[in-house]
């Protein structure tokens, strides 16, 4: 068994880990990334819908080989089938192949001189005064500090004295890639309602003229059973074919209380840096990972990997995104309490008062704080207040 040394050890080669590695390695820091699977980007648990603006924030192109489709808006459906549309004149989001997307990020990390090692699963972690040791099934790695990007099932947070994600804040998700389906290729669909997907929603993401990625997240119910019923209802064709199945956990509970300690940072899904409204974590988690990579490199340069120095990571990401996470978490808690009848009422008010225009003009897939606060303050939205209060009392 060998002992290998590095400055920064990143555990997990998903988007957050690879972005953190890229940013640290760009600053002439020795970076090693451990990935437990045999291939980057596999297995995939993501719907792969990323905003073009979000990709720009991460310094990533929206016209690379990993882009399968672009869309310019979304159709939202209430439990009874009422609908409103949020759209822009130009494309606002990309549907990406997450396997190819992750491989692109891996190439960027290695171009910055990060080393990626596959089939290396972190089994345990120990901290000493001047280093951190991570034991895998094959070798031992020592580093001046560790960035934990394992994802929702992180095993080492507790060992470092931090509180992990609350398990009840993660819900089950499943999705199919379908062929021979009739879809609007310019728009994503979002279907709400407790009979459809309690705890989140169902989605239809176009992949082409007759292809779509269809899935849902839910709590307290078998997600496969709900998804099969949803597909049977939405697509009447007997020739619908399932080409791929993916499943995983969706995080909707917001970030963990503390994302740093001596010689240790937590990023991405492992830290809950995921939008509570939708469960999407690539963009906001990637922004936090960029900050983590820069902070790690600075810590190495200064020879100070203490919690006092690394505190700036949490300070910086909270300054940039703290309000976003808080507002989206409030919105998610409200949505979880709404009955289907109240959701229908909100859709009727939205249609009558043209509230979809607010979302179309000022909405943002990732930075939702501004438009959500404007919606909460709009007097037209107060028409649903009695129903909201009733649902809150009955919850």
Secondary structure, 3 states (H helix, E strand, C coil): CCEEEEEEEEECCCHHHHHHHHHHHCCCCCEEEECCCCCCCCCCCCCCEEEHHHHHHCCCCCCCCCEEEEECEEEEECCCCCEEEEECCCCCEEEECHHHHHHHHHHHHHHCCCEEECCCCEEEEEECCCCEEEEECCCEEEEEEEEECCCCCCCCCHHHCCCCCCHHHEEEEEEEEEECCCCCCCEEEEECCHHHHCCCCEEEEEEECCEEEEEEEECCCCHHHHHHHHHHHHCCCCCCEEEEEEEEEEECCCCCCCCEECCEEECHHHHCCCCCCCCCCHHHHHHHHHHHHHHHHHHHHHCCCCHHHHHHHHHHHHHHHHHHHHHHHHHHHHHHHCCHHHHHHHHHHHHHCCHHHHHHHHCCCCCCHHHHHHHHHCHHHHHHHHHHHHHHHHC
